[in-house]
Amino acid sequence: MVRFRDYEKLPHDIVGHPPGFEWFCREHAAAARVLSHLDSADALIELQRQFGSFPKNIEPSLMRAPSLRVLEVGPQRSRVLAVIQQATGRTATEALISLRAAPFELARGWPASFQSWRIELESAGARIEIRYD
């Protein structure tokens, strides 16, 4: 990895690849490090001048946010029902339909955002998973 002049650290709550921080194979890494005083785009142009064209960039595909799934409700159904209502805003009747349909997706988002629900579900005896699909 080479950090170029245009490197920008990502905020602490963001996951991904920061701009200006590029990966190079062993063959080209040393030459890239020599150009680290440049912006990454200018360095890539210079490296292409030196070594020829690079393979076409593969655009990253978007990935859905992780989900909190209830696999088995467990012995304390009323506590799980309360979490379903809290997490989804569903009525008791709607939440009961989800409860009976286990396994089901309870929430989707960043895992830290549903940490309290995960803890409450596990303490009620529910079996859950966080799925990255």
C-alpha positions, 0 to 999 in steps of 0.5 A: 500500500502506498499513501499519496499526497491526496490521501484522506483518512476515512471518518471513524464510522465509515468502512471502505477504501480511502482516497489516495491510498493505493495497492501495488504488486511487488513489481511496481510498489517501489516505483509507486513509493518514489512517487508518493509525493504526488496525487494518486492520479498523477502517480498512476499516469507516471507509472503507466508512462514507465511500465505501460498500461495497467489492467482495467479497474474493476468497479466495486459492487455495492453490498447490502447492509448487514442484517440482524436475523432471528433464527429461533425465538426461544423460550421467552416469546413475549420479550422477543415480541417486544423487541420486534415491535421496538425495532420495526414499529410494527403493531403487536399483531404484525410482530406476532406474525413475524415471531411465528414465521421465524427465521426472519430478518428483524433489521438491516443496517450497521451492526452497531445500530442494532447491538441493543436488540441483539443483546436483548434477543440473546438474553431472552434465549433467541438464536440470532445471526448477523448476516452479511449478504 
